[in-house]
Amino acid sequence: MLMRAAVLTDFKAPMEILEVEIAEPGPGEVRVKIAASGVCGSDLKAIDGKSPVVRQPPYVLGHESAGVVESVGPGVTTVRPGDHVIVAMNGPCGRCRNCGRGNPHLCAGPARLAAIMGTRPDGSTRLTVNGTPTRTFIGIGSFAEYVVVNEPMCVKIAKNAPMDVLCLLACGVVTGVGAVLNVARVEPGSTVLVVGCGGVGLNVIQGAVLAGATTIIAADIATAKLRLAENFGATHTLLIGTTTEQIDVEATPTAPSIEDLAAQVGSIVRGGVDYAFDVTGVPGVLAAAFAATQPGGGTVMVGSPPQGRPITIEPGQLFASRRLMGTQGGDAAPLRDLPMLVDQYLLGRLDLDGLISERLPLERINEAVDHIRRGTVARSVIVFD
């Protein structure tokens, strides 16, 4: 079947809207007609050639989506044509050692591992462009009219639920909230620092609110993002200066440097916070966030770091029973976490509408990418007719 898709034909180049051939769903696979797809920072890293799971283009990016099941392959039992679904970032097999230990986010099943690299387990692709096999970003590729994904990646939602809003749950929201609830396991009354207040960082803040944190400090180099952070529950904000690793046109040159973060946090919470979250992926920022926690505190690396870049931690800080933790997508279990987040949204406890800065058609995908790069939006959503 032919469809339209935004195709990355070369790194650091605009995506092209092309006609793409998509395969019929095979055993255990589902074809979904995409209704909406968020544009995420991970997509931008893929465009720039900085994603560890994206090899040589062509690629169809996009991984934060929702849509309607169009057809299913042999053996599929959990969804059927007409069902509305969120397409989760991962689909645990339920049979490997990690799944058996209750760690579905670390699933090592062959279908999931192949999906991460954009193929089926046999190495084939579900898409072709002019006869050229084309991979999909982490097995999804939702900057397209349709996707074919593994059955466990489809999480059913009510047919009257707004898919152009709930698509955000698939990545940015579950990553941010999951980092708080699943990884750090923040307790009521805790103090929290969030460094980096883009789309994912705002959801770390929302997760801290859900967890009952009483002091939530948002830090960023852009004043506009700090204003958003206050809307989502930050009790304090810190404008921090740029580093040699990260520059933003909205930053204030006279703001204190990231190296002064611990002192700034200490002026609000004596001795440092209970939990810090680095959502930037910048090694120096992670070290500063770690230094801003009190003895016994924990720091979670939410933003994906560049490959081959070391993190320098003062040994004495680690010795004082501080913990440094990583996470993949908020350590989420899709069938557990996504329905919970849908409920939180419907109950008015999770603000998704406020995250959406713009809705654009597929033809304007490169505009959305530019807006994300410039930090002028929290989330851009690509919508399909």
C-alpha positions in Angstrom: 0.0 0.0 0.0 1.2 3.5 -0.8 1.1 6.4 1.6 2.7 9.8 2.3 5.5 10.0 4.8 8.2 12.5 5.9 11.5 10.8 4.9 14.9 11.7 6.3 17.0 11.2 3.2 20.3 12.5 4.7 21.5 13.7 8.1 21.1 17.4 8.9 18.8 17.8 6.0 15.1 18.7 5.9 12.7 15.8 5.7 11.0 15.2 2.3 7.3 14.3 1.9 7.5 11.2 -0.3 5.3 8.4 -1.5 6.3 5.3 0.5 5.3 1.7 0.2 4.2 0.1 3.5 3.9 -3.6 4.0 0.9 -5.6 5.1 1.0 -6.5 8.8 2.7 -9.9 9.3 2.2 -12.4 12.2 1.8 -10.5 15.5 1.8 -7.1 13.7 -0.8 -4.3 13.5 -1.2 -1.6 10.9 -2.4 1.8 12.4 -3.7 4.8 10.6 -2.0 7.7 12.4 -4.2 10.5 13.7 -1.5 12.6 15.4 2.2 12.4 16.2 4.2 14.6 18.5 7.6 16.0 17.5 10.2 15.1 20.1 13.8 16.0 20.9 14.8 12.4 20.1 13.6 13.0 16.5 15.9 16.0 16.3 18.9 14.0 17.5 18.1 11.4 14.8 18.0 14.2 12.2 21.4 15.4 13.3 23.0 11.9 13.2 23.4 11.8 17.0 21.0 9.0 17.8 22.6 5.7 18.7 19.7 3.7 17.1 19.6 5.5 13.7 21.9 4.3 11.1 22.3 5.6 7.5 19.1 7.2 6.0 16.6 6.8 4.5 14.5 6.7 7.7 11.0 7.6 8.6 11.1 9.3 12.1 8.4 9.9 14.6 7.5 7.8 17.7 4.9 9.7 19.8 1.6 8.8 18.2 -1.9 7.6 18.3 -4.3 6.4 15.7 -6.9 3.8 14.6 -6.2 0.2 13.9 -6.6 -0.4 10.1 -5.7 -4.1 9.9 -4.1 -6.9 11.9 -1.8 -9.8 11.0 -2.2 -13.4 11.9 -2.2 -14.2 15.6 -3.2 -10.7 16.8 -5.8 -11.0 19.6 -5.7 -7.8 21.7 -6.8 -5.3 19.2 -8.9 -5.3 16.0 -9.7 -2.9 13.2 -11.5 0.2 14.4 -9.8 0.3 17.8 -8.3 3.5 18.8 -4.8 3.1 20.2 -1.7 4.9 21.6 1.4 3.5 19.9 3.8 2.8 22.8 7.6 3.3 22.3 8.2 -0.3 23.3 6.4 -3.5 23.3 7.7 -6.0 25.8 7.5 -9.7 24.8 6.5 -10.9 28.3 8.7 -13.9 27.9 12.4 -12.9 28.3 14.3 -12.8 31.5 13.8 -9.1 32.1 10.1 -9.3 31.5 9.9 -12.2 33.9 11.6 -10.1 36.5 9.1 -7.4 36.2 11.3 -5.1 34.1 9.5 -4.8 30.8 11.3 -1.6 29.9 14.5 -3.7 29.6 12.8 -6.4 27.4 15.4 -8.3 25.4 12.9 -10.1 23.1 14.0 -10.3 19.5 11.1 -8.3 18.2 11.7 -5.4 20.5 15.5 -5.4 19.9 14.9 -5.4 16.2 12.3 -2.6 16.5 14.8 -0.4 18.3 17.0 -0.5 15.2 14.0 0.0 12.9 13.6 -3.5 11.4 11.7 -6.8 11.8 13.5 -9.6 13.6 14.6 -11.1 10.3 16.3 -7.8 9.4 13.7 -6.8 6.8 12.0 -3.4 6.8 8.3 -2.5 6.7 8.8 0.4 4.4 10.4 1.0 1.0 11.0 4.3 -0.9 11.5 3.9 -4.6 12.5 0.3 -4.0 15.0 1.2 -1.2 14.4 -0.5 2.1 13.6 2.2 4.7 13.9 1.9 8.4 11.5 3.3 11.0 12.5 5.1 14.1 12.4 2.6 17.0 10.1 0.4 15.0 7.4 3.1 14.6 8.0 5.9 12.1 4.9 7.9 12.8 5.6 10.9 10.6 3.6 9.0 8.1 -0.1 8.2 7.3 0.3 4.6 8.6 2.6 2.5 10.7 3.0 -1.2 11.1 4.1 -2.1 14.6 4.3 -5.1 17.0 1.1 -5.9 18.7 2.3 -5.2 22.3 3.0 -1.6 21.3 -0.8 -0.9 20.8 -2.6 0.3 23.9 -6.3 0.7 23.5 -8.0 3.9 24.4 -11.7 5.1 24.4 -13.0 6.1 20.9 -14.1 9.4 22.2 -10.6 10.3 23.7 -8.7 13.0 21.8 -5.9 11.3 19.9 -4.2 14.6 19.0 -3.7 15.1 22.8 -3.2 11.6 24.1 -0.5 10.9 21.5 1.9 12.8 23.8 1.6 10.1 26.4 3.6 7.7 24.2 6.9 9.4 24.8 7.3 12.9 26.4 4.7 12.4 29.1 5.4 8.8 30.1 9.2 9.5 30.1 8.9 12.5 32.4 6.2 11.2 34.8 7.8 7.8 34.7 11.2 9.1 35.8 9.5 10.5 38.9 7.1 7.6 39.8 9.0 4.5 38.4 12.7 5.5 38.7 13.2 8.0 41.5 9.9 7.0 43.3 9.6 10.4 44.8 7.7 10.4 48.2 5.1 13.0 49.3 6.7 16.0 50.9 10.0 15.7 48.9 12.0 18.5 47.4 12.8 18.2 43.7 15.0 19.9 41.1 14.3 19.7 37.4 17.0 21.0 35.0 15.7 21.5 31.4 12.0 22.6 31.0 11.2 21.5 27.5 8.4 19.0 26.7 9.8 16.2 28.8 11.0 18.4 31.7 7.5 19.9 32.1 6.2 16.3 32.5 8.9 15.6 35.2 7.4 18.6 37.0 3.9 17.2 36.5 5.1 13.9 37.8 6.5 15.6 40.9 3.2 17.2 41.5 1.4 13.9 41.2 3.9 12.3 43.6 3.2 15.0 46.3 6.5 16.9 46.2 6.1 20.2 48.1 9.1 22.1 46.6 9.7 21.8 42.9 12.6 23.9 41.5 12.7 24.4 37.7 16.0 25.5 36.2 16.6 26.4 32.5 18.5 28.9 30.4 15.3 30.3 28.8 13.0 32.5 30.6 10.0 31.5 28.4 10.4 27.9 29.5 10.6 28.9 33.2 7.2 30.7 32.8 5.8 27.4 31.4 7.3 25.5 34.3 5.4 27.6 36.7 2.1 26.8 34.9 2.8 23.1 35.3 3.6 23.2 39.0 7.1 24.5 39.7 7.2 26.4 43.0 10.5 28.1 42.3 12.5 28.9 39.1 16.2 29.4 38.5 17.5 31.1 35.4 20.9 29.5 34.7 23.6 30.7 32.2 24.9 28.9 29.2 27.8 26.5 29.2 30.3 25.8 26.4 28.2 22.7 25.7 24.8 24.3 25.4 23.8 27.7 24.0 20.3 29.1 23.7 19.3 32.4 22.1 16.9 33.2 24.9 19.5 32.8 27.6 20.5 35.7 29.8 24.3 36.1 29.6 24.5 37.5 33.1 22.7 34.6 34.7 24.7 32.4 37.1 26.5 29.5 35.4 25.4 25.9 35.6 28.4 25.3 37.9 26.7 27.5 40.5 23.6 25.4 40.4 24.2 23.8 43.8 24.6 27.1 45.5 21.4 28.5 43.9 19.5 25.4 44.9 20.9 25.6 48.4 19.5 29.1 48.8 16.0 27.6 48.4 16.5 24.2 50.1 19.2 24.1 52.7 21.7 21.3 51.9 20.2 20.4 48.5 17.1 18.7 47.2 16.0 15.1 47.8 15.8 14.4 44.0 17.2 16.0 40.9 16.4 15.3 37.3 18.6 16.3 34.4 16.5 16.5 31.2 19.2 18.1 29.1 21.5 15.2 28.3 24.5 17.5 28.8 27.2 15.8 30.9 28.2 19.0 32.8 24.5 19.6 33.7 24.1 16.1 35.1 27.1 16.6 37.3 25.8 20.0 38.5 22.4 18.5 39.2 24.0 15.6 41.2 25.9 18.2 43.3 22.7 20.0 44.1 21.2 17.0 45.9 21.6 16.4 49.6 23.4 13.4 51.1 21.1 10.4 50.6 19.5 12.1 47.6 19.1 10.8 44.1 19.7 12.1 40.6 18.0 10.7 37.5 19.5 11.2 34.0 16.4 11.6 31.9 17.9 13.3 28.8 19.9 11.0 26.6 23.6 11.8 26.7 26.0 12.1 23.7 28.0 8.9 23.0 31.6 8.7 24.4 31.3 11.8 26.6 32.4 11.1 30.2 30.6 12.4 33.3 32.8 13.8 36.0 31.5 13.3 39.6 33.2 14.4 42.7 33.9 11.1 44.6 33.0 12.6 47.9 29.5 13.4 46.7 28.9 9.8 45.7 30.3 8.5 48.9 27.7 10.5 50.9 25.0 7.9 49.9 23.9 9.9 46.9 22.5 7.8 44.0 22.9 8.4 40.3 20.2 6.7 38.1 19.4 6.4 34.4 16.2 5.6 32.7 14.8 4.5 29.3 11.5 6.2 28.6 10.6 6.5 32.2 11.1 2.7 32.7 7.5 2.4 31.6 5.3 -0.7 31.2 2.9 0.5 28.4 -0.1 -1.6 29.5 0.3 -0.4 33.1 1.4 3.2 32.7 -0.4 4.6 29.7 -3.9 3.7 30.9 -3.1 5.3 34.2 -1.9 8.5 32.5 -5.1 8.6 30.4 -7.1 8.4 33.6 -5.0 11.2 35.2 -5.7 13.4 32.2 -9.5 12.7 32.2 -9.6 13.4 35.9 -7.9 16.8 35.3 -4.8 15.9 37.2 -2.5 15.9 34.2 -2.3 18.8 31.8 -1.8 17.6 28.3 -3.6 20.4 26.4 -1.2 23.0 27.8 1.8 21.1 26.4 0.6 21.6 22.8 1.9 24.8 21.4 0.8 24.1 17.8 -0.8 21.6 15.5 0.6 21.4 12.0 0.0 19.1 8.9 2.6 16.7 7.7 3.7 19.1 5.0 4.9 21.5 7.6 7.0 19.0 9.6 10.2 20.9 9.0 8.7 24.0 10.5 7.8 22.0 13.6 11.4 20.8 13.9 12.7 24.3 13.6 10.3 25.5 16.3 11.5 22.7 18.7 15.2 23.6 17.9 14.6 27.3 18.8 12.8 26.4 22.0 9.7 28.4 21.1 7.3 25.6 21.7 6.7 22.9 24.4 5.4 20.4 21.9 4.4 20.5 18.2 1.9 17.9 17.1 1.6 16.7 13.5 -2.1 16.0 12.7 -3.5 13.9 9.9 -6.9 14.1 8.3 
